[in-house]
Amino acid sequence: MTYIVLDPTNEPVKTTFKKARRPETLKGLRIGLIDNGKKNSDYLVKRISDRLRTIHGISDEILVRKPSPSHAIPSHMAEALAGKVDLVVAGIGD
């Protein structure tokens, strides 16, 4: 009998980036929300958005859902958000 063993691990992704400039206020800004696909992540990012709207006056939100919790957001999703929002919140559920 033959057994096939699958390795579910990913290798680390090495990348460099520049820190984004922090806004002085959130009032009127558009927020991107990344639901990472874990249980309750959608609920968590929505609650964060609601609080930011109530307390800080964000103007709009765009919610996207990653295809997999274990991988980074696909570049086409990141690029689409970058052109439409002023800041992004990534949520973790469970």
Backbone as CSV, one residue per row, in Angstrom:
resi,resn,N_x,N_y,N_z,CA_x,CA_y,CA_z,C_x,C_y,C_z
1,MET,0.837,-1.167,0.000,0.000,0.000,0.000,0.892,1.244,0.000
2,THR,0.517,2.248,-0.782,1.267,3.499,-0.876,0.521,4.612,-0.153
3,TYR,1.251,5.408,0.608,0.673,6.553,1.301,1.251,7.843,0.715
4,ILE,0.395,8.810,0.514,0.837,10.123,0.069,0.746,11.059,1.266
5,VAL,1.856,11.702,1.600,1.898,12.626,2.726,2.019,14.041,2.168
6,LEU,1.099,14.907,2.557,1.118,16.290,2.111,1.701,17.178,3.193
7,ASP,2.507,18.140,2.803,3.106,19.080,3.736,2.334,20.401,3.653
8,PRO,1.534,20.744,4.683,0.688,21.930,4.613,1.389,23.244,4.991
9,THR,2.678,23.188,5.258,3.371,24.396,5.710,3.792,25.259,4.528
10,ASN,3.970,26.529,4.822,4.471,27.486,3.842,5.841,27.955,4.281
11,GLU,6.655,28.309,3.314,7.945,28.886,3.649,7.743,30.364,3.959
12,PRO,8.592,30.943,4.811,8.466,32.373,5.118,8.621,33.218,3.851
13,VAL,7.870,34.305,3.803,7.958,35.230,2.681,8.803,36.409,3.130
14,LYS,9.890,36.663,2.404,10.758,37.778,2.743,10.365,38.963,1.867
15,THR,10.194,40.106,2.508,9.813,41.293,1.766,10.310,42.530,2.499
16,THR,10.386,43.632,1.796,10.731,44.903,2.403,9.607,45.885,2.116
17,PHE,9.464,46.865,2.977,8.428,47.867,2.775,8.777,49.126,3.546
18,LYS,8.142,50.202,3.135,8.275,51.463,3.850,7.031,51.645,4.701
19,LYS,7.209,52.160,5.899,6.065,52.445,6.759,5.246,53.579,6.135
20,ALA,3.943,53.416,6.203,3.055,54.459,5.703,3.018,55.620,6.682
21,ARG,2.830,56.810,6.155,2.681,57.988,7.002,1.342,57.888,7.722
22,ARG,1.328,58.143,9.013,0.089,58.081,9.787,-0.705,59.364,9.609
23,PRO,-2.011,59.233,9.375,-2.824,60.449,9.254,-2.980,61.135,10.612
24,GLU,-3.128,62.444,10.582,-3.316,63.188,11.826,-4.700,62.957,12.407
25,THR,-5.681,62.687,11.544,-7.042,62.411,11.969,-7.644,61.375,11.021
26,LEU,-8.635,60.650,11.490,-9.330,59.669,10.649,-10.611,60.249,10.051
27,LYS,-10.977,61.448,10.477,-12.226,62.068,10.036,-12.246,62.196,8.507
28,GLY,-13.292,61.615,7.908,-13.483,61.701,6.469,-12.668,60.727,5.638
29,LEU,-11.838,59.918,6.273,-11.012,58.970,5.514,-11.804,57.722,5.140
30,ARG,-11.375,57.087,4.062,-11.973,55.827,3.611,-11.108,54.691,4.131
31,ILE,-11.758,53.661,4.664,-11.031,52.557,5.291,-11.236,51.269,4.505
32,GLY,-10.154,50.529,4.325,-10.215,49.199,3.736,-10.158,48.174,4.851
33,LEU,-11.001,47.169,4.758,-11.049,46.115,5.771,-10.694,44.792,5.107
34,ILE,-9.728,44.088,5.669,-9.340,42.789,5.126,-9.807,41.701,6.072
35,ASP,-10.785,40.938,5.612,-11.266,39.757,6.329,-10.332,38.624,5.930
36,ASN,-9.609,38.081,6.892,-8.609,37.062,6.550,-9.192,35.664,6.355
37,GLY,-10.491,35.508,6.515,-11.124,34.216,6.264,-11.270,33.338,7.488
38,LYS,-10.680,33.742,8.611,-10.859,32.958,9.835,-12.249,33.202,10.398
39,LYS,-12.674,32.281,11.236,-13.982,32.409,11.874,-14.054,33.733,12.645
40,ASN,-15.113,34.460,12.450,-15.399,35.737,13.113,-14.546,36.913,12.640
41,SER,-13.650,36.715,11.689,-12.846,37.821,11.199,-13.723,38.890,10.550
42,ASP,-14.741,38.463,9.804,-15.637,39.431,9.167,-16.362,40.259,10.228
43,TYR,-16.792,39.607,11.278,-17.468,40.291,12.381,-16.520,41.282,13.055
44,LEU,-15.287,40.857,13.290,-14.308,41.698,13.963,-14.010,42.962,13.166
45,VAL,-13.691,42.831,11.876,-13.342,44.024,11.096,-14.542,44.950,10.924
46,LYS,-15.740,44.389,10.841,-16.941,45.220,10.733,-17.142,46.016,12.025
47,ARG,-16.939,45.376,13.169,-17.072,46.074,14.454,-16.015,47.181,14.589
48,ILE,-14.797,46.890,14.138,-13.744,47.908,14.165,-14.163,49.098,13.303
49,SER,-14.679,48.826,12.126,-15.140,49.887,11.230,-16.252,50.715,11.869
50,ASP,-17.213,50.036,12.482,-18.315,50.748,13.131,-17.801,51.683,14.231
51,ARG,-16.839,51.199,15.013,-16.272,52.027,16.090,-15.493,53.215,15.525
52,LEU,-14.723,52.968,14.463,-13.965,54.061,13.853,-14.896,55.113,13.244
53,ARG,-16.025,54.664,12.706,-17.007,55.605,12.150,-17.617,56.442,13.281
54,THR,-18.009,55.784,14.364,-18.652,56.472,15.488,-17.695,57.414,16.213
55,ILE,-16.510,56.937,16.514,-15.578,57.709,17.334,-14.758,58.718,16.514
56,HIS,-14.336,58.305,15.308,-13.393,59.131,14.549,-13.948,59.685,13.233
57,GLY,-15.153,59.282,12.844,-15.774,59.866,11.668,-15.247,59.416,10.323
58,ILE,-14.825,58.133,10.214,-14.429,57.673,8.879,-15.631,57.802,7.946
59,SER,-15.353,57.999,6.661,-16.446,58.301,5.740,-16.979,57.083,4.998
60,ASP,-16.139,56.100,4.743,-16.554,54.971,3.914,-15.692,53.766,4.239
61,GLU,-16.162,52.591,3.826,-15.399,51.362,4.044,-15.530,50.455,2.831
62,ILE,-14.484,49.695,2.586,-14.510,48.664,1.551,-14.000,47.385,2.207
63,LEU,-14.790,46.328,2.143,-14.440,45.048,2.756,-14.025,44.061,1.676
64,VAL,-12.869,43.426,1.850,-12.435,42.345,0.966,-12.131,41.128,1.824
65,ARG,-12.271,39.955,1.232,-12.001,38.704,1.947,-10.867,37.968,1.251
66,LYS,-9.823,37.658,2.019,-8.702,36.901,1.465,-9.159,35.500,1.099
67,PRO,-8.584,34.925,0.047,-8.954,33.560,-0.321,-8.519,32.508,0.707
68,SER,-7.493,32.837,1.512,-6.975,31.870,2.474,-6.380,32.595,3.671
69,PRO,-6.680,32.138,4.898,-6.100,32.776,6.077,-4.585,32.632,6.161
70,SER,-4.029,31.611,5.522,-2.601,31.331,5.679,-1.715,32.011,4.641
71,HIS,-2.304,32.784,3.739,-1.516,33.450,2.711,-1.751,34.959,2.763
72,ALA,-0.796,35.689,2.231,-0.936,37.143,2.162,-2.065,37.511,1.206
73,ILE,-2.552,38.724,1.329,-3.574,39.204,0.418,-2.984,39.221,-0.997
74,PRO,-3.716,38.718,-1.990,-3.197,38.732,-3.356,-2.909,40.156,-3.827
75,SER,-1.893,40.310,-4.645,-1.465,41.648,-5.065,-2.566,42.413,-5.776
76,HIS,-3.408,41.733,-6.557,-4.472,42.461,-7.263,-5.491,43.047,-6.279
77,MET,-5.738,42.358,-5.162,-6.636,42.893,-4.131,-5.998,44.090,-3.433
78,ALA,-4.716,43.971,-3.112,-4.004,45.063,-2.445,-3.957,46.298,-3.331
79,GLU,-3.694,46.101,-4.606,-3.636,47.226,-5.536,-5.000,47.884,-5.693
80,ALA,-6.065,47.091,-5.723,-7.413,47.643,-5.842,-7.760,48.473,-4.603
81,LEU,-7.400,47.981,-3.425,-7.651,48.738,-2.202,-6.831,50.025,-2.171
82,ALA,-5.581,49.937,-2.593,-4.690,51.091,-2.533,-5.247,52.278,-3.310
83,GLY,-5.962,52.023,-4.363,-6.506,53.114,-5.153,-7.829,53.654,-4.654
84,LYS,-8.420,53.009,-3.640,-9.762,53.391,-3.200,-9.861,53.806,-1.735
85,VAL,-8.847,53.489,-0.925,-8.937,53.775,0.513,-7.716,54.550,0.993
86,ASP,-7.864,55.129,2.184,-6.780,55.896,2.789,-5.978,55.089,3.800
87,LEU,-6.587,54.058,4.375,-5.903,53.185,5.320,-6.591,51.820,5.328
88,VAL,-5.883,50.841,5.863,-6.386,49.461,5.843,-6.258,48.855,7.234
89,VAL,-7.285,48.065,7.605,-7.271,47.287,8.840,-7.410,45.818,8.453
90,ALA,-6.479,44.996,8.927,-6.566,43.552,8.693,-7.049,42.894,9.976
91,GLY,-8.065,42.048,9.884,-8.651,41.435,11.066,-8.224,40.000,11.252
92,ILE,-8.233,39.580,12.488,-7.948,38.193,12.835,-9.116,37.707,13.674
93,GLY,-9.649,36.573,13.334,-10.786,36.029,14.080,-10.399,34.802,14.876
94,ASP,-11.380,34.073,15.318,-11.277,32.796,16.023,-12.087,32.805,17.235
